[in-house]
Amino acid sequence: MIAKREPIDNVRDELVHTEYWYAIYTRPRAEKQVAERLQEKGIHAYLPLQKKLRIWSDRKKWVETPLFSSYVFVKISRKFYDEVLKTHGVVKYITFEGKAATIPQQQIDNLKIVVDSNAEVETSWERYKKGEKVRVNGGALKGLEGELISDGGRKKVLVRIDSLEQNLTVEVPLGLIEKAQGTRREA
């Protein structure tokens, strides 16, 4: 009697077809073109943009700029891994210990909440001490989870994108913040 290999093949197929979020590094100022090229290939690409007022000597104009310079997020399965790298303008995947770092869905969801809210957002490379985990319970940022930090008496929520080692900081009225499950509030 020959043993069936079906379960192993099913697990292998599942690993190949399961989609994960990754961050890719692009050539400078190529983020929009890379995202467009990836989408043309049928690859799910996400480029968080923010509106900024640009001022020239003769005019002012609102322009959409990438929230993170030279980064685009892709949600792909293993079979599209090399196809992303072949895309013009893509430099590399962001890696951790030699492997492309996956980004949890919750961090992408938090990023989308912040971007869609049109709130004024600051990005930083600064590492903060771990603070209390909080959730925004109302307003345009409802559902956003992050750490509570204090900045000059103003309450802000810090959202960490671990794989990029970057932070988003958004000012939120204290009345709209509640503790996330499993934490204590000491504010």
Disulfide bonds with the S-S distance in Angstrom:
none
